[in-house]
């Protein structure tokens, strides 16, 4: 079928789904001609949309910028933008989906209101990396380095950093964001400060040592008779537990290495993937052994020269401060900022200005992370981020006290109630059944929120260990430059991030310029507008990519901000 029409693109999945539902509700026959495509759409649904589109079952696709990556459809006639979705580069790529075939003419439409350009800033704000996040990551790296007694080669878990970052409604790819932060820090020191990076961070793709529980109905004597039991090492005992009594490390990588049947045919990542899928015919003897176990996750909490009871009292006190702040903001109905929370903490606790700022950032980050645990439904969230003129402002939802209740339960979980616990000097190790698609295991999510806040108090550091979470291999070249950067007046400031922010402002202002510039000698009709506007548009695009930025754009970007 020819004459495909794509409503392409929507700036957010939320807006896409809202429009899609509206059309279906108003005109089901029309709605049935529309497909959807976005990043978090299931693989099966993506394939169905593309196949239906190519076969003529639908002739409209509502999509985000995810549409088009690796998709080759040559006879798309029209590309519509519901609103701007990014900068100039994004826009040129997106309208390039039209008329890939030389046999047809393509048209790009964007009907917009002036306020629609706020979507670009909203998208940038949701995904942008901030200077304070870079500082928090450097601080965390220093803590991990010292906890490991100055080891130069470290393996760190991405999960330990996720509460330092904001997540948006469309679920940022948190692992890639963390990797990007490490790269930005590396390059900043290499290009602007030291001449070499203070560390080198790279993703570690395969994790061979799995943490497991022995199932309650499994017989450890029989398990130890199995040929694969030599790959099993005891980790911890839980004498007072009603459920799992022991945890173990199971070395899957050794099983692969020492069995030619596996290592001659598969790489380790392939072996592990096949082993953990539902194909019962693959490596039956190994799978039978695995069925005696449940995959586990460890949360290891190290206390920094503080007694357990004192750390508990500190987080209890902070819980009351957060509760009072929520109550005050909820009663007044006021919007608040990180600085408002900082000042409230400073006025009601022994923490100084800098400490209060770090704590308030951790609390806000954790609350936003908490939103994703409880529900995607807006009315079940505990906190909302405002946009537009209210960027950087927040409001609490009526059920925000649920956050306080979960913090209370997590304090009990960590310090007294959790069954699978092991104590070491200055350390509590908690073990959980690993979350899966069918079992989210909310308690570990809530406990991670709590320890993220506790870490901001300086009382603890923590690690998440399970053998399955994303890991990063970190080689420390020099720790002193990182410590020096944090301690200097004004703190660490990443020059690469500053440049990216400036480039973004140019991007936004230039795109606004392209669609708001009045073209001379244009008659008041669409045909004349398109005929005269199109060559001007492409001329301006070409100049921009050659570094010739319109004076109007420069003036707006360089205009001093009002205090």
Secondary structure, DSSP 8 states (H G I E B T S, - for coil): ---EEEEE--S-HHHHHHHHHHHHHH-HHHHTTEEEE-TTS-HHHHHHHHHHHHHTS-SEEEE-TTTTTT---TTEEEEEESS--S-HHHHHHHHTTS--STTS--EEEE---GGGGHHHHHHHHHH---HHHHHHHHHHHHHHHHHTTT-SEEEEEGGGTGGGS---TT---HHHHHHHHHHHHHHHIIIIISSS-SEEEEEE----EEEEEE-TT--HHHHHHSGGGGGEEEEEE-TT-SS--EEEEEEHHHHHHT-HHHHTT--HHHHHHHHHSS-TTTTHHHHHHHTTEEEEEEEEEEESS--HHHHHHHHHHHHHHHHHHHHHHHHHT--B-HHHHHHHHHHTSS--HHHHHHHHHHHHHHHHHHHHHH-SSGGG-SEEE--GGGTT-EEE-TTTHHHHHHHHHHHHIIIII-SSEEEETTEEEEEEE---SS---HHHHHHHHHHHHHHHTTSEEEEEE-SSS-EEEEEES-SHHHHHHHHSTT----HHHHHHHHHHHHHHHHHHHHHH---TT--SSHHHHHHHHHHHHHHHHHHHHTT---HHHHHHHHS----
